Amino acid sequence: MNRKCIFALIVFAAAASLALAAYAQAQEAISVDIRGPGQAKMNVVTAKPSGEAGAAAAPPEGAMLTDNIQKDLSFMPFLKVMPESSILGGGAMGGPLGDQIDFKPFALAKVDLVITSNWKRGQRAGDVELRAYEVFSKRLILGKEYLGVSRDQLPEIADRFCMELIALLTGKGDFFKSRIAFSRASGAGRDIWVVSPMGREVTQITKYGDLGMAVSPAWSWDGGKIAFTLIGSTRHYLGVWSGGKATVHTLPSSNVVSPRFMPSGAIAVALNLKGSTDIYALDGNYQPGRALAADSAVDVSPSFDKSGNLMAYVSDRLGSPNIYLKDLSGGSDKRVSKSGGYNTNPCLSADGKYIVYSKLTGGHRLFLYDIAADQERQISSGPGNDENPSFSPDSYFIAFSSTRGGGHQIYITTINGENPILVPTGGEAKMPAWGPTP
């Protein structure tokens, strides 16, 4: 559906008679420290949708919206979505408001949050009020009203409510307004696709099919473009998509490896111009400019923090591929992969605190390097191979390609190495790249 239409139809406002927004802002919100390892899960229950007084019941869209909210929250490793059957009496409530809810059965079941939905007569399926209550204090922590709801808007309403709830709990809600690009087989070639982290809106954005292989996608920092390598029959090309048909650019190198956007908007890419593969920043005409890493070794796979001062990359200057971190403002350059061996696919977090990469140790596994602590630790384990990790814009979640389920698919974990969650893409998917929604 046209997003402008969605924005025109969905109105985000607290019902004045219930003072939802004012009440929520007046309360001190609970919070979750998502950065600390071993975080205890917060238990959440979504109550059965209710209808307004005098109305028969909530429309069929009520159960559908509840299902979408549950699916969204299931992607949060610090939350546990509990069924209503785990609550004494099935979680039955007298109504959606705090003074209508008996919080005791929820407290006995160790529920931390209860989410209610109340439907009222209105255009299309009606108007819906969503609320989140903290069980222990019986406080309303978030209340939103959406007017004139239609069935096809339910996933977006769920996303927006969950985004605000998670932002309230953790300070970060970017998960629900981000996208993942990936490469998928298309005939004898490959094409670039895009999907939401929850597996919705799977969209093909290139259509090369047998004509070439579009691989290694990378988002611009504003979410408006995707750069990728297009492998033709005799050489590589640089592809840039900004909506519509992608443009293709020929560079003075038969190899165009791992293009990545810099925060300035320029693209950095590995090219072989002088007998060795080095990393260059391209100019406004997509031609090589200054060298960012250049020596007799093979230097590939650049990745940047949001300041543009730090660059992680791969170099085989010591004989095998290792991960290096370079300060582009000061020139310092050091190896960060501690145990040597075969290390590839680095991704530097936007906040400049971590580098995640794939290390060959039995199979390919994900390792996380803490820049301040100068320490690396393993955050994924088998079966299969885990490769091509990519940080979410909030520097907390990590998408990666894995064969743990058989063929290549995309999974999500976190900097703490929580159990990976599958991103439904409808088929094979490799080389994920996480970016923001413009």
Buried (B, 14 or more C-beta within 10 A) or exposed (E): EEEEEBEEBBEBEBBEEBBBBEBBEEBEBBEBEBBEEEBEBBBBBBBBBBBBEEBEEBBEBBEBBBBBBBBBBBBBBBBBBBEBEBBEEEBEBEEBBBEEBEBEBBEEBEBBBBBBBBBBEBEBBBBBBBBBBBBEEBBBBBBBBBBBBBEEBBBBBBBBBBBBBBBBBBBBBBBBBBBBBBBBBBEEBBBBBBBBBBBBEBEEBBEBBEBBBBBBBBBBBEBBBBBBBBBBEEEBBBBBBEEEEBEBBEBEBEBBBBBBBBBEEBBBBBBBBEEEBBBBBBEEEBEBEEBBBBEEBBBBBBBBBBEBBBBBBBBBBEEEBBBBBBEBEEEEBEBBBBEEEBBBBBBBBBBBBBBBBBBBBEBBBBBBBBBEEEEBBEBBBEEBBBBBBBBBBBBBBBBBBBBBEEEBBBBBBBBBBBEBBEBBBEEBBBBBBBBBBE
